[in-house]
Amino acid sequence: RNHVSSICSTWGREHFKTFDGDVFQFPGTCEYNLASDCHESFQEFSVHMRRKVKDGNPTVSHVVVTINDLLFYLSKDMVTVNDIPIKLPHFNAGVQVEKNAGNIKLQSKVGITVMWNGDDAVMVELDTDYANRTCGLCGDFNGVPVHDEFIHNGRKISPIEFGNKQKVHRPNEVCEDPDEEEDESREAVLDSCKEFPWSSCTTLIDPEPYILTCVQDMCGCSNSPNDFCVCSTLSEFSRQCSHAGGTPPNWRTPQLCAKQCPFNMVYEESGSPCMDTCTLLDTSSLCEDHKIDGCFCPPGTVFDDISMRGCIAQSECQCKHNKIYNSGEVYRQDREECTCVEGKWACKSLHTPATCAVEEGSHVTTFDGKTYTFHGDCYYTLAKVESKDKASPKFTILVQLVPCANQEFDTCLKGLKIVLNNDRNNVLMFTSDGTVKQNMQTVSLPYNSGDINIFHASSFHIMLQTSFGLQIQIQHVPVMQVYVSLDQSYRAKTRGLCGNFNMVLSDDMKTPQGIVEGTALTFSNSWKANYMCPDREERLEDPCSLSVENEWYAKHWCALLLSPDSSFAQCRSVVDPELYYKRCTYASCNCEKSEDCLCAVFSSYARACASKGVFLEDWREKVCDKYSRNCPASQIFSYQHQRCQLTCRSLGSVQQSCISDFLPVDGCSCPDGLYLNENGICIPKAKCPCYHNDVYINVCNNGMLHCHSWRARSSTCPSPKQFFNCSAAGSGDLGLHCAPTCLNLDSDDCLAFSMMAKIPVCKEISAHVSTMAIFMPLDQKSQSSATPVPAKVEAGCAARKNAHKLALFMGVATTIHLISKHMGLMEIVPMLLERCVVCVEILMGWTERLHHPGSSGSKQSFRFRKQLESVKQLPDVDTNADPCGAKPNRHHWATMMCSIITGNTFKHCHNKVAPQPYYENCVKDSCACDSGGDCECFCSAVAAYAQACNEASVCVAWRTPEICPVFCDYYNNPGECKWHYNPCHKPCYKTCLNPEENCSKPLPNLEGMCYYAICRNATVIFENETCISTTVPTTTIATTTPVTTPTEPPTTTTVYTTPQTQTPTTTATSATTTTYITPPNESTTTLYYNM
């Protein structure tokens, strides 16, 4: 498109073109106002520039751009913001500064773009909103040439006088104004200057001003075609041709105005500023910026922005994830395996186990990855798991959550129970002090029983491994935390606090009755194992607000998770520390033993990093070191213990079935090659005693018994005894353990055991003591599990940005909607997703994939933001900024205002939609709001929660004259009542064109803001047509859900209902008055809304 009329430029020795098209010369070398917003008391922007003479030719020494309270100083050597040097690209407060095709480009959301080629040419482009509002050398942008620039008080002024008026006066600076000069004869060079305009451009751009400029350049220079003056005007005419939508030819030659480019790039007169690179391959196809001149890659190549090798074929592109991968190399993490293919990641899901966690006593992460907080006081069903096949058992895992001893608001995990096959006589129990019990009897570790193996992985952790796909890690130092892992064969076979393991986040909070709850409180209460326990109540208060000292302690130490200099920094690109930082401050303020809870969160983060392949070392050096410094004698502390046989007892076990397939854990244990004996001392294997039947036997070798069969020596038994051969035993033989004696004549234990086993239970084995047979159940079947077929992943892909511009909802057969500020919801596009593999951002008319099989699998904010660089090459995000920390003076105001979400105003919605995430977003947005006034972001955030409540069938009229008011009556003329406000307006309502209120697609009620209706003599007017009114019992403003009004401050909410009586009835509460008003009888006609 042609946008020359919104562009002002300066180039060469002294040439300027105004927004209105005037081309003039002004040779001043002081600092001048190039363009600024001059028609408001508050100046929104200004652009200043200064020229200096270098090597005999004038050049621009610097450009100063001021936007609101930010001052950008652009020079050839550096760029500063408010006198602080920055690296490019840079983005701050809606202003982006970058290097683009050799130009320094500044673009702001206020509607200004400044581009400087680093030499003589500066361009300023403005939105048309600034028309007739500017001043400076660029003119007033009123669309009329000459007027108001070169006519002052009714007289015509010269360009020199006009330019001198735009001088910027600096303190203690002396700069002389240029004087008027006489025109020299230009006829000698006029003909040569007429030769350069190109036919492809002269139809779009009037060449005459540029020919005259060329003439002046030729007169002022040496008339050599290589001279700076001539080349600068040729370049500007070429740029103006591109701005007008034309295609200037590549007119440069090695002898005429040649340009040198880095690497193997080539200079183009008109190229896309959005250059394809190895990391952003589709940038040019999505680019909406106008073409510019500069250095570009040749056709068929892309720029290597990974190894900086210049322009290469796309097939040669590498991939980057913490390090550089060549095409064909493989990167593995967690549940994905990704192969680098021509600069793109081709990823496939691995069928690895999924983990559910209970951390810090109150934070739960489901198998599908949903996180929530619940403060329990009972036994709760963590996971109720069905049998995956006929051979494996079904089991139930229960957790005991109780208030901690001396802390009212702190919750502790005290115990975990595993019930196999719903048999309450077959229960394993783990307690917070590290004790393991079977059927209430304490057992020593390692413990082996059939399919289950339990052992110490370190002094901090106990591992439970099974042969049927269950693994549990129980951490008991510093506090008890539990991690339950199930293999993929259990998908969609679980229920409980851990969710249903179907890869769908949206239905994780399903109750035993099959209802999906909206809040963690109601969901968790439904899974209590003892219904005599009272339901827990919601706790929305911030524990850090109760103690300033606790808050300082928490923020000081928890900041290590966010610090770029801490040991945790290497994991920030893989696991977002923001969630753990919130947990850390919450737990540290809430916990009686603050350091224990602090260290528990750090340990949780380290484990999450280890699950992604990043193993953190030395994070205990500055904090939590009391656990690493107090290992027992002969033991050492390590961050990566991964041995399953740590004791002498484990060496002598008949079933050495534990395997080291668990994540490395921290804690104290024996060094490699040493084993823990019965006295807790680490000794070499050669000195280990042997252990059998709970008795240590001192005659052994390397901790193992090497015994010989006694069958040959005992084949002849003393009378009246007979020798029993286990290997030759028949199906009805019971063996020596069941031989009748005077003490067991009436016992049927052996008979019961034999009936259970169904097959001989006594057999010859190579290692036994005396003539006693070792019994073991032989009903175990070898477990062979084929690779599970990938189940269809349904829905579960969700991203929501509550502030300002974007909200995205995706799932199976869903509709994507776009929320524009807090003004309502607009349907964009329906989309059917069979797998949650594509998230689409819809913003400013373009789409970009956020996460897809061609990208590496980390789905947290840093990776998302890097994927969104395709259109605007923003800098990589190194950390999530803390806006309240950056603006502490706003924090108190933000928390006070946003408490409306957690207060009584929305109390009826709290059990439907969890308020805490919206409250946290509100506080962060209110602290960070940098435009639109303090209330802009606050109102947007509260409106987002109100809309979520609306979708959950809870209508809340939360706006008041003091809080985010909407003055619809402003749009009504005197005596009119056309514009109205409704907190929960029906998306489809009656109009003359839609009298039946038919919706093409079901949509939730929306905050109506100001909607339009015209009623005249019981007739609704739509444009110039009339509608026949229908006389039926009518709801003037239809609301299908209850309306909750704010209780602080007291307000009155009016709800119009079906006529019953002429007397208004008032229902009063302690702080809220709701008045139900019956409309007059004459208004019983249906209202149609004119949109």
N, C-alpha and C positions, 0 to 999 in steps of 0.2 A: 504494500500500500504506500501511497505518497504521504509522507509526514514531514515534508520540508518546512511546512508552515509552523511546525512546533519546535523547530531546531534553530538555535543560534550558534554561531561558530566564529572562531578567530584563527588566523593562520599567517604564516610568512612573517614579513617584516613588521606589518602594521595593519593588516586587513581584518575587517569585521563584517559579519552578516547578521542583521537583526532577525528576530522572530518574524517580523513583518516583511522581510525581503530586501531591506535597504543594505547595500554594500558600500562601505566607506573605509577611509584610512585614518588611523590615529596612531602616531608614533610615540606615545607616552611610555616611559619606563618606570613609572611609579606603580604602586598597588592600586588597582581599580576594581570597582564593583561591576562585575560582568553581568550578573542577574541576581535579583533578590525579590522577595515578596514584600511589596511596599504598601499595600492597601489595607493592612490590618494593624492594630496597635501592637499585636504580638507578631514578630517576624518569624515565619515558619522555616525559611531557608535563605541562604545567601551564598553566592559563589564569587570569590575574589581571585584575581590573577595578577601576576607581575612578570614583565619581560626584562631580560638583561642581554647585553651584547657579549657573544662568545665567538672568538675567532673571526670577528668582523661581521657576524650575522646575529640578528636578534633571535632569541629563543625564550621560551617560557621557563622561568626559574622555579616557580611553584604555583600551586593552586590551593586555595583555602575554601573549604565547603563547610558551612555551619548549618546543621539541621537540628532544630530545637536546642537542646543543651549539649549537643555533641559537636566538637570542632575537629574536622579532618584536615590535616596538613599533608598535601601530596607533593613530594619532591622526587627527583631522579634517584636519590640514594635511599630514601626511607619514607614510610607513611606513619604518621602518628595520629592518635585519637586523644584529644585533651592532653597533649604533650607526652603521651605514653606511646613508645614505638610498638607497632603491631606487625605480625606476619600475615602475608596474603596467602590464600583468601581469608577474609575476615567478615564476620557477621555479628552485628550488635544493634539491638533496638530497632530492627527493621531496616537497617542500612547494610548493604553488602558492598565490599571493596575487593576487587580481584584484578589479576592480570589476564587480559583476554587478547589473544593474537598480537601481543606486543604492546597493547594499550593498557593503561590503568583506568579501570572502569568503576565508578561509584554509582550505585543504584539504590534509591530509597522508596519505601512504600508511601511516602507523602506525595510521590508523583514527579520525581526529578531524577534524571540520569546525567552524569557528567563523565565525559571520556577525554582522556589526554594521551596523546601518542608519545609522551615523554620528551618531546622536542618542541615543535612550534605550534601545534594545532590542538585547540581545545573545543569540544562540542558540548552544548547544554541542551537537553531535550526536556520539555515540560508537558504535563497533562493539560488538556484544554480547560480544566477547572481553574487554571491560573490566568486565563485570558483576561486582558485588561487589568491585571493586578501586579505587573512587574515593573521594575525600573532598573537602570544600569545601562551599560554599553549595548546590551541585547535589546533594549527598547521596552515598550509598554505592552507588547503582545496583544494589540487591539485589532490586528488584521488590516490596519490602514497604514501604508508606507508614508514616510516623511512626517506626518502629523504627530505632534507631541514629542517627537524626538528632535527634529531639526526646525521646528517652529516654536518659539518661546515668546509668550506674551504678544502674540500677533506678528512677530518678526522672525525672519529666517536666520538661523544661526549656522555657523560652519561646523564641520565634524570636529575640529580642534576644540572649539568652545564647548561643544556637546560632551566630548571626552573628558575635558578638564573638570566638568561638573560631577563626574563619577569617581573622582579621586577619593581614596580612603586615607584619612589622616591618621598616622601612627604617632605615638608619643615620641618626642625628641627626634623625629625623622625630618630630614630636609631633602626634598625632591622637587626639582624644577619642572614646571609645566612646559610642554613643547610650544613653540611659536608657530604662527601661520607661515606657510611657505608658498612661494609663487609656483604656478604650474610651468613645467618645462615643456619644450616642444616634443611631441610624441609621434609625429607623423612618420619618422624614419623606421620605427619598429612596429607600427600598427599592422602592417601587412603580415609580418611574420607571426604576430600573435593570433591573427585570424585563422591560421592554419591548424591550430590544435584542437578546437572543439570537434567532438565525434558525433556522427549523425545519429547514433543510437541514444544519445543523451540530449541533443539540442531540441528534440520535440518535447522533452519533459522539463528542461531547465533553460531559462533564457541565458544565452552565453555572453550577452553584451557586457554585463558588469564584470565578468571574469576576464573578458578580453581587455577591458580598460585596466583591470588590475594587473594583468600580464604586461601591458604596456608600461605601467608605472614601475613594475619590477625590472623590466629590461632597461629602463632609463636609470634606475637607481643602482643597477649592477653593471657588470662588465659585458653584457650582451652575450655571454657564453651560454649555450643551452644546458651545460652541466651545472650552471650556477644554482645556488640555494634558492634564490628568489623565484626563478622560473619553475623549478620543480615543485615548490610549495603550492603555487597557484594551480598547476596541473593536478596535483594530488587532491586539492580541495574541490575542484570541479568534478573530479572522479567520485569523491565521497558524496557530493550533493546529488550526483546522478543516481547513486545507490539509494540514497534517502528517498528519492522520488520514485523508486521502483524500477529504475533502469538497470542495464547491465553494461557498465563501461568496459572497453576492451583492455587487455593487458598491454598497455602502451609503452611500458618501460623496456629499455634495451640496455645491454652492457655499456653503451655509450651515452644513454640518456636516463638520468635519474635512477640508476640501478640501486637495488636494495639487497642487502645481505641477510640471510636467514640462518638460524641455528640448525644443527643436525642436518638432515636431508630435506628440510621443509622448503617450500617454494612460496614466493610472494604473489598474492592474488589481489586484484583491485576490488573484487566483490566476492567475499566468501562468508559462509555461515560462522557467526561467532561461537556457536555451540559445536565444538570439534569432537568427533568421535575418538574415544580413547579405549585402551584395553579394559578399563574398569567401567566405562560408560559408553557402551557400544552403540546405543540408540539415541544418543543426544541430539544429533543433527535432525533426525526425523521428527522429533518432538519440539524443535526450537521455533519460537515465535518472534525472536529478536530480528531486527533488520540487519542486512548484510553490511559488512565493513571491510576495509582493506587491511592486509596484514599477512603474516606468515602462516601457511596452512600445509597439511599433509597432502601429498599427491593423491589423485583418485585411486581407490582400491587399497588404501593403507589407512591405518589408525595410529594415533600417537601412543607410544609406550610410556604410560605414566606410572608404571611399576618399577621397572629397571632403568628408565630414562635412556632408552636406546634410540630415540628418534622415531621416525615413521616406519612401521613394519606391517607386514601382512597380518590379518587377524589370526590366522592359523598359528602364528608365532607368539601370540600373547600368552603371558603367564598368569597365574592366579596368586592371590595374597591372602593369607590368614595367619597373622602373627609372624609368618615368614613367607618367603617366595617359593612357589611350587611351579615347576615346569609342566607343560602339557603332558598329560598321562600320569602324573604323580598323584598319589592318593592321600587324603587327609581323613582321619577317623576321629570321631568324638561322640561320646554318649550313645545315641541311638541312630547315628547316621554315618555313612561312608560316602565321601565325596571325592570325585575324580576331576582333575583340572582338564577341561576340554576347550581349547582355543580361547582361553581367558574367562571361561564360565565354569562354574561348579556344576557338575552333574551328580546329584546326590540320590542315594537310595536308603530307605529305612532298614535298619538292622533289627532283628527280632531279639532285642535285649530285654532283660527284666525291667519292669516299671516299679517305682518305689513310692510308698506312702510314708510320710514322716509326721511324728508328733514331737515338736521341739519347744523348749522353754516352758513346757507345761500347758501352753494354751494356743500354740500356733500349729495348724494342721495343713499339710500339703497332700492332696489326693493323688491317686495313681495317674490321673490325667493332667495333673499339674495345677489344679485350682488351689488357691491358698485362702485361708480364713482364720479367724481368731475366735476361740470359745473358752470361757472360764467355767469349767464343770465342777460338779460335786457329787459324783456317783461313779459306778461302773458304766462304761459306754461301749457299744459294739463298734470296734474299729473296723473290722472286716469280717463279713460272714461269707464264706467262700464255698461254692458248690464244688462237687467232685468233677474233675476234668475228664476222667475216664473211669472205667469200672475198677481199676486197680488202685487208684489214688483215693485217699480219704477226703471227706469234706471236713472243714474245720472252721472254728469261730475264734477270733482274736478280740479280747476285751482289754480296755485300759481303765485304770482307776485314776480319775482326776479329782483332786481335793484342794480346798484352800490351804495354803501353806500355814505353818504353825502359828506364827506371830504376825502375819500380814493379812490384813482384811481383804485386799484386792488381788493378792498374788495367788496364782494357781500352780500346783505342783503335780507332776506325774509320779504316782507312788507305786504303781504296779502294772504288770501286764500278764494276762492269762491266755493260754492257748487250749482250747477244748477240741479234741479230735473226735470226729464222728458223733458229735453231740453227746458224748459219754462223759458225764460229770465225774466219773471215777477214773478218767484218763485226762488229767489236767496238768499242764506245766505252768509254773508261775515264776515270774521274775520280779524282784522288788528293787526299790531305788538304792538300797545299800549293797547291791551286787549278789544277793542271795538267790539261789535257784532251788525251787521245790517241785517235787512231783507228788501230787495227791497229798499236799501239805507236809511231806517229808523232805527235809533238806538233803540235797544231793551234792556230791563233790564233783568238781570238773577236772578233766574232761568227762563228759557223760555220754554214753552211747546206748541207744535203745531202738533197735530195729531200724526204721527209716530216719531217725532223728539223731543228730550229733550236736552236742553243745560243748563249747570250749572257750577259754579266754584268748581273745586276739591280742590283748594287751591288758595292763592293769586298769585301763579306763573302759574297756569294751568287752562284751560277751557276744559271741556269735552262735546262732542257731542255724544249722544247715539240715536240709532234708533231701531225700531222693525224689520227692514229688513236686519240686519246683518252688518251694517256699524257703526264703532266707530272711532272718531277722537279725539286725544289729541292735544290741541294747547298750547304750552308753550310760554309765552311772557316775562318772566324774566329769565335770563338777556337779552337774545335775542330771537326772535321768532323762534320756531322749531315746526315741525308738524309731527305727527305719525298717519297714516291712517291704520286702521285694518279692514280686511274683513274676514268673515267666509268662510269655505271651499266650500260652495255652489257656490261661485263666481269664482271658479277655471276655468282658461282659458276663463273668460268672461271680462277681463280687457285689456286695452291698454294705452299707455302713458309713461311718465317718470318712472312710477312704474313698468314697465314691464308687461308681460302677465299672470303672476300667473299660470304657468303650470308646475312648479317644474323643469324647464330646464333653467340653467343659460345661455347657449350658445345663445339663441335666445331672450333674454330680450331686446336687443337694436333693436327692430323692429320698423320701421318708419310707418307712416299712410299708405304708399303705399305698405307695406309688405316686405320691404327690411331690412335685418339684417345688421346694420352698425357695423364697427369695432372699432369706437372711440366714446366716450361720446359726443364730440363736434358736430359731424354731426348728431348723433341720437337726441340730445337735441334740436338742431336747427330745426329739422323736426317737433317738437311738439309745436312750438310757436303758440299761439292762434291768434295773430295778425300778418299777413304776411307783414305788413308795417314795423315791427321791423326788423332792420338789423341782419343778421347772426352774431353770436359772433365768435371771432377768438381764436385760441389756445393760451394758456398762459403756457409756459413751464419753465419760470424762477422761481427760488427758491426765495420766498419773504424774507427769512432770509438772503440771500446774499446781500440784499440792506442796511442792518443796522446791525452792529456788536452788538450794544446795544440791539436791539430787539431779536437777536439770543441768546444772553446770557440770557435775561429774559425768553424767551420761553423754552430753554433747562433746565434752573434751575427749573422752576415751573412744566413743563411737565414731568420732571423726577420722580415726585411723582407717576405717573401711573406705572412706572417700579420698583420703590423702594420696596424692600422686607419688609421695616419697615413702610410703609404708610398704611392708611386705605383701600387703593385699593388692597392691596396684597392678601386678602382673596378671591378675585374674579379671580385672574390670571389664575387659573386652569380651570375656566369655560368660561371666555371671554378673548381672547387674547388681551392684552393691546397695542400690537405693532401698530395696525391700528389707535387706538385712540391717541397714542403718536405722530404719523405722522400728524394726523389732528391737534393735539394740537399745535405743533411747527409751522405748516403752518398757522393756524388761528391766533396764538399769534403774529407772525411776520407780518401778512397781515392785521390785524384788527386795526382800528383806536382806539377803546377802547379795549386794549389788555386784560385787566382783565375780561371784559365781555365775550369775545370770549373764553378765557381760561376756565372760569367757565362753559360756555355752553358745552364745550367738556367734562369736568368732569361730568356734569349733564347727558350728553348722555351716558357716560360709566356707570354711576350709574344705569341708566334706563336699559341698556343692561344687567347688572348684575341682576337687579330685575326680568327681564324676564326669567332668568335662575334659579330663586329661591334664589339668594344671595342678601341680602339687606344690603347695605353699610350704616353705621352710622358714624357720627362724621368726615366725610371727609372735612367738611367745617371749622374745627377748626383752621387749619393753613393757609387756603387760601379760598377766596370767603366768608369770614365771614360777610362782610358788608350786605349781603342779609339776613342772619340769625339773625343778631343783631338788625335789624331795623324793626321788626314787629310792627304794630300799637298797641296802648294800648289795653289791655285785650285779645289780640291774642297771640298765642305761635307758635314757629317754630317747625316743625316736619319733619322727613325724610320719614314718612310713613302715609300720609293722605290717607284715603280710604273711606271717607264719601261722600254721594252724596247730602244730605240735610243739608246744613250748615247755612241756613238763616231762619228767621222767615217767610219770604214770602213763602219758599218752604213747610212749614208745612201746609199752607192753600190751597195749590194747589189741584184742583179737581183730577188731574191725577198725583199722586205721583209715576210716572213710572220709575224714575231713579233708577239704581241698582249699587251696588258697585263691579262690576265685572271687574274693570279696575286696572291696576298696581298701587300700592301705589306711590304717588307723594310727592315731598317736597314742602315746602312753609309755609306761615302763615295762620292760621285759628283759629277758636274758639276751646277751649278745649272740650273734650267729655262732653255732657250734656248741653252745652251752644250753643246759636244760635245768628247770627248776625242780629241786627235790622236795621231799616232804617237810623240810625245815625252812623252805623259802629261800634257799641259796642256789645260785647258778653254778652248776658243775658240768664237767665234760661228760659226754655220753658214756665213756668207758667206766665212769664212776657211778653211773645211775644204778640204783637198786631196781629189782623187778617187783612188779605189783600184780597181785592176782586175788580176786575175791576180797577186795578191801584190805588186803594184808600185804605189807612189803616183805619180799623174800630176798635175802641178801646173796643167794647163790645164783648168779646169772651172768650174762655177757652183753655189754652195751645196752643194758636196760631191757633186754628181751630174754625170755626163757628159751633154752634150746634143750628140750627134753626128748627122751627116747621112749618108744612104746614098751609098756610092761607086759604086752600080750604074751611074748615068748616065755618070760619068766613065770607068768602066773596062769599058764594054760591048765595047770593041775592045781585045783583048789583043795584046801583041807576039807575033809568031810565035816558036816554035810553040805558045804557050800558048793556051788557050781559056777564055772566060768561063763561070763556073759560077753559075747562078741557083738559090739555095736554094729559093725559092718554087716553082720549076717542077721541082724534082728528082723523079725517079721513085722507085719502091719499091726499085730495086736500086742507086741512086746512093749513093756514100759521101761526097762532099763534099771540100773542099780539104784538110781535116785528114788525110785518108787518101790524098791524091795521091801516086803513086809517086815516090820520089827514090832517089838512089844509096845513101842510108843506110838506107832501109826496104824494100828489095826483098824481104827474107825475112820481114818482120814480118806476122803475121796478127792483130795487135791490133785493127785497124779492122774486119776481117771478124767477129771475135768480138763486138765491140761492136755492129755492125750486126745480127748475128743475135740478140743479146739484145734490141735495141730493137724489132725486127720491123717498124718503120715508119720513114719517113725521119727522120734525126736532125739534119738541117741545115735551117734555115728562116731566112727573112729576118726580122730584128728591127730595131727603130727605133734601138737604141743599140748600136753595135759599133765597133770600132777596126780600121782598115786593112781588109783583105779577109778577116780571120780570122773564121770562124763560131764562135759560142758554143754549145757542146754541152750538152745537158741531156737526161736520160732522159725520154722521152715516154710511158712506161708508167704514169704516175700517173693514177689515176682520181679524179674528184671524189668526195669523201666526203660522203655524205648519210645522216645517221642519224636515223631516226624516233624520236620519244619512246619510250623503252622502256616496255613494259607492266609495271606494278608486279608484281614477283614476290611470291609468298606468303612472308611472313616466318615462319619456324618457330622455335619455342622461343626460347631466348636471353634470356628475361627472368628475372633472378635477383636476389634480395635476401636477405641473410642477416644476422641479428643474433645473434652467438654468445653474448652475455651474457644470463643470467637467463631471459628470457621467450619469445623469438620466434626462429623460424627459418622462412624461407619459400623454397620451391623451386617454380618455375613453368616450364612448357614445354609442348610438344605432348603431349597425352594424359598429363599428369602428375598426381600427387597432391600436394596441399598437406599438409605435416605440421607439427605444432607440437611444439617441444621445450620441455619444462618443466624449467628449470634443467638439471641433468645427470642426471635421473632416468629418461630413456627418451624414446621417441618415440610420439606419438599421431596416428593418422590423423584428419584433420578433414573434408576434402571433396575428391572428385575433380573435376577441371576440365579441359576440353578447350579449348585455346587455338589458334586458327588464326593469330593474329598476336600478336606480343609487344607488346600495347598496354595491357594491364591488369595491374597488380600489386596484390595485395590484402593488406592487413595484417589479420591476425586477432589481436585482442587484447581481452581482457576482454569477449568476447561481441559485438563489433561489427566491422564491416568498413568500410573507406574506400579509395577509389581513390587510388593514388599517382601514376600517370602514365597518361594516356588521351588520346584525340584531342581532348578538350575542354579540355586544359590546355596551357600553353606548354611547349615541348619540352625544357627543361633538366632532365637526369635526375640531378643531383647532390644531395648531402645537404641543402643549404640549401632547395632547392625542395621536396624530399620533406617536410621537416619543416613547411614552411608549409602544404602540403596536408593535413597531419594535425591541423590546428587545429580541425576541424569539431566535435568533441565537447567537447574541452577547449581553450578558447581560450588556448593558450600564447603567450608572446611570440615574435616573430620571432627567429630565430637569426642573430646578426650574425657569429659566428665559431665555429669548432670549438675547443672548449676543449682545452688540453693538460693532462690530469690529472696526468701525471708532473712537468710544470713547476710545477703548483700545489702538488704534494706531493712535493718532491724527496727527502724522507727515505724515501719508499716506493719510489723508482725503483730503487735498488740491489737491494732485496729482490725487487721484481717481476721484474727482469731475471734475477736468480739463480734464482728459482723457475721462471719460464717457460722457462728454457733446457732443461728436460726435453723440450720439443717438438722442439728442434733437436739434442738430444743423442742418445746411443746408445740410449736407451729406445725411441725411435720410428724408429731408423735404417732398419729394413726397410720403413717406410712412406714415407720421404722421396722415393723414386723414383715413388711412386704418387700422393701428394697433397703439393703444395707446402706446406712447413711455415711459410714466412716470414709469410704473412698471418695465420695462426693465432697465431704467436709475437707479432706486433705487437699483435693484438687482446688477447692474454693480458696483455701488459705494460700496455697502456692500461687494461684493465678492472681489473687488480690495483691499479693506482695510484688509480683512481677509485672503488673499492668503498667505499660509505659505509654499508653495512648488512650484517648477517649475518656479520660477522667477516672477518678478512683472507683466509681460505681460501675463502670463498664464491665470489667472482668468479674467483679463480684456478682452483679446481676445475671451475667451469663452463666456462671457456675451454679447459682441457686436455681435458675430456670432449668438447667439440665436435670437437677434432682427432681424438681417439680414435674418435669415431663416423664421421668422414669416412674414416678409415683402414679402419674396419670395412666401410663401404660399398664400399671398393676392395679388399675381400677380404684385408685384413691385420688380423689380430686382435692387439691389444697389451694385455697385462695390466699396466697401468701403476700401478695403485693399490698402495700399500704401507701398513704400519702408521704410517709417518711422513708419507706423501703422500696426502692425500684418502682416508683409510681408510673402508671400509664395513663396519660390524660387524653383519652379518646375524645372527650367533649371539645378539645381544641379544634378538631376538624369540623365541628358542627357550626353552621351559621346561626345567628341569633334566632331563636324560636324553632330550630330544627332539632331532631333527635335521630340522626342517621347512623352515627358511629358509636359503637358500643364495645365494651370489654367483657370477655368471658374467660375465666381461668381454664376451663375445660370444654372448649367448643367442639362440636361434632365436625369431623372432617368432611362429611357429606351432609348438606342441609338443603332445605327446600329453596329452590329458585323457580322462576317461571319456566326455565328450560329443564329443570329436574324436580318436578313437584312431588315425586315419589321418594326422594332422598336416596336414590340408588347409587351405591358406590361400586365402581368397577373392581376395586380391590379393597379388602378390609384394612382399615387404618385405625390406629388408636385415636382417642380424643386428643385435641391439640389445644395449647394455650392460644386462644383466639386473638389476643391483642386487640386491635381495633378492627372490627368487622362492620360491614356496611349493609344497611337495610333501609328501604323506603316504604312507608305505609301512608297511603292517602285515601281517606274515606273508605276504610276497610278493603282497599285494593292495593296490591303490591305492584310497583312500577319497575319494570326491567327495561333499561334503555328507554325506547319510545313506545313500548308496548305495554298493555295492561293484562293482568291475569285475573281470572275469575276466582274470587275468594271462596274458600270452603269453610263452612261453619261446623266445626267439630270441637269437642273438648280439647283444649289446647294448652300446651306448655310453652309459654312465651320464649323462655330460654331453656332449651332441653339439656338436662343433665342427667345422665344415667348412673352416676356414682355419687356417693356422699361427699359433701363439701366440708372441709375442715378449715377453720379460720384461725389466724394467729391469736395467741393469747397474751403476747407481750409486744406492743402495748395493747390494751383492750380496743377491739374494733367491732364494727357491726357489718355483717354480711347479709345481703338480701338475696334470697332465692325465690324465684317466681314459680308457682306451682299451679296445678289444676284448680279451678275455682270450686270452693266449697262454702265459703262464708265471706261476708263483707268485712268481718272484724279481724284485724291483724292479730295474730297470736305470736307471743314472744317466749322463747325458751332461753333461759339465762343460765350461764355457768359462772364459775368464780371469776373468770377473766374474759369471757367471750359472750357476746350477745348475737344470736342468730334470729333474724326476723323473717317470718314467712308471710308474704304479702299476697293476697288474692287480687288478681287483676280485676278491673271493673268489668261488668257484664258486657258492655258494648265492645270490649276488646277480645272477644272469644273467637276471633277468626285466626286462621293459621297465618303465621308470619313467613314470608318468603324472603330470603336474603339476596340482595343484589350485589354481586361481586364485580 
